[in-house]
Amino acid sequence: MSDQRFIIEMGMGNDQYGQDYTKAASRAIEDAIRHSTIPMFDALGMDHGEMRVQVTVGVQEPDKVDCAALVAGLPRGQATVTAVFGGLNVTNPDTGNVIVVASAAVEAFLRKQG
């Protein structure tokens, strides 16, 4: 039986001063899931552990993202995080400071029902 996606949320996060790609990605993930709630688990008596969570974060330097740390921060489900090229780096021309902007897509899957 195959998985069926039932949620997709998008978010954006940034790190304004530390050029920390993991921090920006974490904030993007938090932004994506912050306003979500899934009452169907309680309503149907389902375990959150049955849910597969697939997160994709886009940043300019994907190799600088600690995906394992991001997985550890996710609250539910069997999670994976993949970092890909995307997002945006914005450089202040006066100071040289680089603001790291990350985007995230958080998808949740369950085994196909019925």
HURA-V498666 format. One record per pair of residues at least 24 apart in sequence whose C-alpha atoms are under 7 Angstrom apart, sorted by sequence separation. I is the first residue (numbers start at 1). GAP is how many residues later the second one is. D is the distance in Angstrom with one decimal. If there is no record, write none. Layout:
BEGIN
I_GAP_D / I_GAP_D
END
This chain:
BEGIN
9_24_6.7 / 53_24_5.9 / 61_24_6.5 / 52_25_5.4 / 53_25_5.8 / 54_25_5.8 / 55_25_6.1 / 56_25_5.8 / 57_25_6.3 / 58_25_5.9 / 59_25_6.5 / 60_25_5.4 / 51_26_4.8 / 52_26_4.7 / 53_26_4.5 / 54_26_5.2 / 55_26_4.7 / 56_26_4.9 / 57_26_4.9 / 58_26_4.9 / 59_26_5.3 / 60_26_5.3 / 49_27_6.7 / 50_27_6.5 / 51_27_6.2 / 52_27_6.0 / 53_27_6.4 / 54_27_6.2 / 55_27_6.3 / 56_27_5.9 / 57_27_6.1 / 58_27_5.3 / 59_27_4.5 / 60_27_5.7 / 48_28_6.1 / 49_28_4.6 / 58_28_4.1 / 59_28_4.2 / 60_28_5.9 / 48_29_5.6 / 49_29_6.4 / 58_29_5.0 / 59_29_6.4 / 60_29_6.6 / 25_32_6.2 / 59_42_6.8 / 21_43_6.0 / 22_43_4.6 / 59_43_5.0 / 21_44_5.4 / 22_44_5.7 / 26_44_6.3 / 58_44_5.6 / 59_44_7.0 / 57_45_6.7 / 58_45_5.2 / 57_46_5.6 / 58_46_6.3 / 57_47_4.3 / 56_48_5.6 / 57_48_6.5 / 55_49_6.9 / 56_49_5.3 / 55_50_5.7 / 56_50_6.6 / 55_51_4.5 / 54_52_6.0 / 55_52_6.2 / 54_53_5.1 / 53_54_5.7 / 54_54_6.3 / 53_55_4.5 / 52_56_5.7 / 53_56_6.4 / 51_57_6.5 / 52_57_5.0 / 51_58_5.7 / 52_58_6.4 / 51_59_5.2 / 50_60_6.7 / 32_72_7.0 / 28_74_6.1 / 32_74_6.7 / 28_75_5.6 / 29_75_5.6 / 24_76_6.5 / 28_76_5.4 / 24_77_6.2 / 25_77_5.3 / 24_78_5.5 / 25_78_6.9 / 19_79_6.3 / 21_79_6.6 / 25_79_7.0 / 17_80_6.8 / 19_80_6.3 / 17_81_7.0 / 19_81_5.7 / 17_82_6.3 / 16_83_4.5 / 15_84_5.9 / 16_84_6.4 / 14_85_6.9 / 15_85_5.3 / 14_86_5.4 / 15_86_6.8 / 14_87_4.3 / 13_88_5.9 / 14_88_5.9 / 13_89_5.3 / 12_90_5.7 / 13_90_6.5 / 12_91_4.5 / 11_92_5.8 / 12_92_6.2 / 11_93_5.1 / 10_94_5.5 / 11_94_6.6 / 10_95_4.6 / 9_96_5.7 / 10_96_6.3 / 8_97_6.7 / 9_97_5.2 / 8_98_5.6 / 9_98_6.6 / 8_99_4.4 / 7_100_5.5 / 8_100_6.5 / 7_101_5.1 / 5_102_6.9 / 6_102_6.0 / 5_103_5.7 / 6_103_5.8 / 5_104_4.3 / 4_105_5.3 / 5_105_6.6 / 3_106_5.8 / 4_106_5.5 / 3_107_5.3 / 4_107_5.9 / 3_108_4.3 / 4_108_5.2 / 2_109_5.9 / 3_109_5.3 / 1_110_6.6 / 2_110_5.8 / 1_111_6.5
END
